[in-house]
Amino acid sequence: MDVRPSAERREFASTLRALLAAEDTVGLARGLREPGTDRTTPALWKALSDAGIFGLAIAERYGGSGGSLTDLAVFYAEAGRALCPTTVHSSVAAALAIDRLASPEAKAEWLPPLASGSVRGTAALWSARDAAVVSPALSAEPDSGGGWRLTGTADYVADADVADVIVVSAAAPGRTLVFVVAAQAAGVTAEPLAMAGGHRAFTVRFHDVLATAGALLGEAEAPALRRVANTAAALGSVDLVGVGEAVLDRTVDYTKLRHQFGRPIASFQAAQHLIANMHIAVAAARLAAHSAVFWLGRGRLASRETAIARMRAATAARLITQDAHQLHGGMGYVTETDLHLWSERARLGATLGGGGDVAAAWLEETLEESAGE
């Protein structure tokens, strides 16, 4: 397995970096912390839609760009580096969930608007505390009109305030069904949760919500739901790698500029050791994250690879941001430097879906299963 980026993907990454810089995503991240800010980010959304990002890993027959999960990982790395709003990630996750769980007929109906960016989505298919938990939080009862009635609560649904549709699973007698539900449907209510760094997540309650027959994507077994959750976790790990790369680059530049005792602190051995450790951490996290994406893209469940990616990325994000603040000194805690924006993104990304300790339990489970075979 060779996860090194090809020349084509390096060029793609360069193009994405230029696009995100032109849209000033760091400025957007700063602004989204303020109350009343337009979280739909229309200019950025249009730019990403025109670039085909929302359908990057979706087949052309369903309105996508026909790329691979590895191509999408290139975007996630640049998104983490540039602090691209998580509303983009949520909509991509909804499209990926439909692509992997829906029938061909449902894909043809729901994927084209999501892939084009004309419809925004989010997904509530796994626990925000532990992405290995994919048991449905909703129940589904047949409706006399041929549809279904959904009842229950989905917790920590990211960006539900700007989503047009939510992909959810629900327990029906003897099986698990997956639906697309309009976020503004009658009976759907969203309560905001207190989150750090301008991130928005919601407790979404479904009270006797009517899901028409066309809203049913299909039936899903637990392994299929887990693969979708693993994909989100692996791509989230790639996002954390991008965060780590950006913080490392900023810190190296700062240590060259900051002087103590008449010379740059980059010349001090203690600072060099910290920078070296940061580099090693991000390199290990990058390899593990792209390995998980590689195997998921080839149809494997890849729980072992995803667990390792999550452990590496969460650990690296914590170490790199902490050491960056130490090397920046007091300046690192001045909000005008923006370093805190990456630190908050790292803390959030390393927590939602389960941190390194939770991922370690995934790895232990996969090892035990392998030993029992």
C-alpha positions in Angstrom: 0.0 0.0 0.0 1.4 3.4 -1.1 -0.5 6.3 0.5 1.9 9.0 -0.8 0.1 11.6 -2.9 0.5 11.5 -6.6 1.5 14.6 -8.6 -2.1 15.0 -9.6 -3.3 15.0 -6.0 -0.6 17.5 -5.0 -1.7 19.8 -7.7 -5.3 19.3 -6.6 -4.3 20.2 -3.0 -2.6 23.3 -4.2 -5.7 24.3 -6.1 -7.9 23.7 -3.1 -5.5 25.7 -0.8 -5.7 28.7 -3.2 -9.5 28.4 -3.3 -9.9 28.3 0.4 -7.4 31.2 0.9 -9.3 33.3 -1.7 -12.5 32.7 0.3 -10.8 33.7 3.6 -12.0 30.7 5.5 -9.9 31.7 8.5 -11.7 35.0 8.6 -15.0 33.1 8.3 -14.0 30.9 11.2 -13.3 34.0 13.3 -16.6 35.6 12.2 -18.7 32.4 12.9 -17.9 32.8 16.6 -20.0 36.0 16.7 -23.7 35.8 17.4 -26.0 36.5 14.4 -23.4 35.5 11.8 -24.8 34.0 8.6 -23.7 30.4 8.9 -24.7 29.5 5.4 -21.5 31.2 4.1 -23.0 31.6 0.6 -19.9 32.8 -1.2 -17.8 29.9 0.1 -20.6 27.4 -0.6 -20.9 28.5 -4.2 -17.2 28.3 -4.7 -17.1 24.8 -3.3 -20.1 23.8 -5.3 -18.6 25.1 -8.5 -15.4 23.1 -7.7 -17.5 19.9 -7.3 -16.5 19.3 -3.7 -19.9 18.2 -2.4 -20.0 15.4 -4.9 -16.3 14.7 -5.1 -16.6 11.0 -4.1 -20.1 10.5 -5.7 -20.5 8.7 -9.0 -21.2 10.8 -12.1 -24.5 9.0 -12.7 -25.7 10.5 -9.4 -24.5 14.0 -10.1 -21.1 13.7 -8.5 -17.6 14.2 -9.8 -16.7 10.5 -10.0 -13.7 10.8 -7.7 -12.6 8.6 -4.9 -12.6 8.7 -1.1 -8.8 9.4 -1.3 -9.6 12.5 -3.5 -12.0 13.6 -0.8 -9.3 13.2 1.8 -7.2 15.7 -0.1 -10.0 18.2 0.5 -10.3 17.3 4.1 -6.6 17.9 4.8 -6.8 21.4 3.2 -10.1 22.1 5.0 -8.5 21.4 8.3 -5.5 23.5 7.4 -7.7 26.4 6.3 -10.4 26.0 9.0 -13.2 25.4 6.4 -16.6 25.6 8.2 -17.8 22.2 9.4 -21.2 22.8 7.6 -19.3 21.6 4.5 -18.2 18.4 6.3 -21.8 17.7 7.5 -23.3 18.0 4.0 -20.5 15.8 2.6 -21.2 13.2 5.3 -24.9 13.2 4.5 -24.1 12.5 0.8 -21.6 9.8 1.6 -24.2 8.1 3.9 -26.8 8.1 1.2 -24.3 6.8 -1.3 -23.3 3.9 0.9 -26.7 3.0 2.4 -29.4 3.8 -0.1 -31.0 1.9 -2.9 -30.1 2.9 -6.5 -33.5 4.6 -6.9 -33.1 6.6 -3.7 -29.6 7.6 -4.7 -30.9 8.9 -8.0 -33.4 11.0 -6.1 -31.4 12.4 -3.2 -27.7 12.5 -4.3 -27.8 15.0 -7.2 -29.1 18.0 -5.1 -26.6 17.2 -2.4 -23.7 16.7 -4.8 -24.5 20.0 -6.5 -24.7 21.9 -3.2 -28.2 23.0 -3.9 -29.4 21.0 -0.8 -27.5 21.0 2.5 -27.5 18.0 4.7 -26.2 16.5 7.9 -26.2 12.9 9.4 -27.3 11.5 12.7 -26.3 7.8 12.3 -23.7 7.3 15.1 -23.1 8.4 18.7 -21.2 11.7 19.0 -19.5 10.2 22.1 -18.5 6.9 20.4 -18.8 6.5 16.7 -18.8 2.7 17.1 -22.3 3.0 18.5 -24.6 2.9 15.5 -27.7 1.6 17.1 -30.7 3.8 16.0 -32.0 6.4 18.4 -35.3 6.6 16.6 -38.2 4.2 16.2 -40.2 3.8 13.0 -43.8 2.7 12.8 -45.7 2.1 9.5 -48.2 4.9 8.6 -51.6 4.1 7.1 -50.7 6.3 4.1 -47.8 4.1 3.1 -45.0 6.0 4.8 -43.5 5.8 8.3 -43.8 7.7 11.6 -40.5 8.5 13.3 -40.2 9.1 17.0 -37.1 9.6 19.2 -34.1 11.9 19.8 -30.8 12.3 18.0 -28.1 14.0 20.0 -25.2 16.2 18.9 -26.4 16.6 15.3 -23.8 18.9 13.7 -25.0 22.0 11.8 -28.7 21.0 12.0 -29.5 24.7 11.9 -28.4 25.2 8.3 -29.3 21.7 7.0 -32.2 21.1 4.6 -32.2 17.4 5.3 -31.0 15.0 8.0 -30.1 11.4 7.3 -31.3 9.2 10.2 -31.7 5.6 11.1 -34.7 4.2 12.9 -35.5 0.8 14.5 -38.4 -1.0 12.9 -39.6 -4.5 13.9 -36.6 -6.8 13.2 -34.6 -4.4 11.1 -33.0 -0.9 10.9 -34.2 1.6 8.3 -32.5 4.7 7.0 -34.4 7.8 6.1 -33.9 11.3 4.7 -36.0 13.8 6.7 -36.5 17.4 6.0 -35.0 19.5 8.9 -38.1 21.7 8.9 -40.6 18.9 8.8 -43.6 19.0 11.1 -42.6 17.4 14.4 -38.9 18.0 14.1 -37.4 20.4 16.7 -33.7 21.3 17.2 -32.3 22.6 20.5 -28.8 24.1 20.4 -26.1 22.7 22.6 -23.2 24.7 24.1 -20.1 24.0 22.1 -16.7 25.6 21.8 -15.2 27.6 19.0 -18.4 28.6 17.2 -19.2 25.0 16.4 -23.0 24.3 16.4 -24.6 21.0 17.3 -28.1 20.3 18.3 -30.4 17.9 20.0 -32.9 17.0 17.4 -36.2 15.6 18.5 -38.6 13.7 16.3 -42.2 13.6 17.5 -44.4 11.5 15.2 -42.7 12.8 12.1 -44.1 11.6 8.9 -41.5 10.1 6.5 -43.0 9.4 3.1 -42.2 6.2 1.2 -39.8 8.3 -0.9 -37.9 9.3 2.2 -36.9 5.7 2.9 -33.4 5.0 1.7 -33.4 1.4 2.5 -32.6 -1.2 5.1 -29.1 -1.2 6.7 -27.2 -3.8 8.8 -24.9 -2.7 11.6 -21.7 -3.3 9.6 -22.9 -1.0 6.9 -23.7 1.7 9.4 -20.4 1.2 11.1 -18.6 1.6 7.8 -20.3 5.0 7.3 -19.3 6.0 10.8 -15.7 4.8 10.2 -15.5 6.8 7.0 -16.6 10.0 8.9 -14.0 9.3 11.6 -11.2 8.6 9.2 -12.0 11.8 7.2 -12.2 13.7 10.5 -8.7 12.4 11.3 -7.5 13.8 8.0 -9.0 17.1 8.9 -7.0 17.0 12.2 -3.9 16.3 10.2 -4.5 19.5 8.2 -5.0 21.4 11.5 -1.7 20.0 12.8 0.1 20.9 9.5 -1.1 24.5 9.7 -0.2 24.9 13.4 3.3 23.4 12.7 3.9 25.7 9.8 2.8 28.8 11.8 4.9 27.8 14.8 8.1 27.2 12.7 7.6 30.6 11.1 7.1 32.2 14.5 10.2 30.7 16.1 12.3 32.1 13.3 10.9 35.6 13.9 10.8 35.7 17.7 14.2 36.6 19.3 15.5 35.9 22.8 19.1 36.8 23.9 19.8 38.3 20.5 18.9 35.3 18.3 15.8 33.5 17.0 14.4 31.0 19.4 14.4 28.5 16.5 18.2 28.2 17.2 17.6 26.9 20.7 17.8 23.2 21.1 14.8 23.0 23.4 12.6 24.7 20.7 14.1 22.4 18.0 13.1 19.3 20.1 9.6 20.5 20.4 9.3 21.3 16.7 10.8 17.8 15.9 8.2 16.1 18.1 5.4 18.1 16.5 6.6 17.0 13.0 6.8 13.4 14.0 3.3 13.4 15.5 1.7 15.0 12.4 3.6 12.7 10.1 2.4 9.6 12.0 -1.1 10.9 12.1 -1.0 11.6 8.4 0.1 8.1 7.5 -2.5 6.5 9.7 -5.4 8.6 8.5 -4.7 8.1 4.8 -4.2 4.4 5.4 -7.7 4.2 6.9 -9.2 6.2 4.0 -7.4 4.0 1.5 -8.9 0.8 2.9 -12.4 2.3 3.4 -12.3 3.4 -0.2 -11.7 -0.2 -1.2 -14.8 -1.5 0.6 -13.4 -2.7 3.8 -14.9 -2.0 7.2 -11.4 -0.9 8.4 -12.3 -0.6 12.1 -8.7 -1.4 13.0 -7.2 1.2 10.7 -9.8 3.8 11.7 -9.1 3.2 15.3 -5.3 3.7 14.8 -6.0 6.8 12.7 -8.2 8.3 15.4 -5.7 7.6 18.1 -2.9 9.1 16.2 -4.8 12.2 15.0 -6.3 13.0 18.4 -3.0 12.6 20.2 -1.2 14.7 17.6 -3.8 17.4 17.7 -3.4 17.7 21.4 0.4 17.6 21.4 0.9 20.0 18.5 -1.5 22.7 19.7 -0.1 22.6 23.3 3.5 22.8 22.1 2.6 25.6 19.7 1.2 27.7 22.5 4.2 27.0 24.5 6.6 28.2 21.7 4.4 31.2 21.0 4.6 32.2 24.7 2.1 34.8 25.8 1.5 35.8 22.2 -0.1 32.5 21.6 -3.0 33.4 23.9 -3.6 36.7 22.2 -6.8 36.2 20.1 -5.5 38.4 17.3 -2.9 35.7 16.4 -5.7 33.3 15.5 -3.8 30.4 16.9 -6.7 29.6 19.3 -8.9 29.0 16.2 -6.9 25.9 15.3 -6.6 24.8 18.9 -10.4 24.9 19.3 -10.8 23.0 16.0 -8.3 20.4 17.2 -10.0 20.0 20.6 -13.4 19.6 19.0 -12.3 17.3 16.2 -10.5 15.1 18.6 -13.5 14.7 20.8 -16.7 14.3 18.7 -17.2 10.7 17.8 -14.8 9.6 20.5 -11.3 10.6 21.3 -8.1 8.6 21.4 -9.2 6.6 24.5 -12.5 5.6 22.9 -10.6 4.7 19.7 -8.3 2.5 21.7 -11.4 0.5 22.8 -12.3 0.0 19.1 -8.8 -1.3 18.4 -9.0 -3.7 21.4 -12.4 -5.0 20.1 -11.0 -5.7 16.6 -7.9 -7.4 18.1 -10.1 -9.6 20.3 -12.3 -10.5 17.3 -9.2 -11.4 15.2 -7.9 -13.6 18.0 -11.2 -15.4 18.3 -11.3 -16.3 14.6 
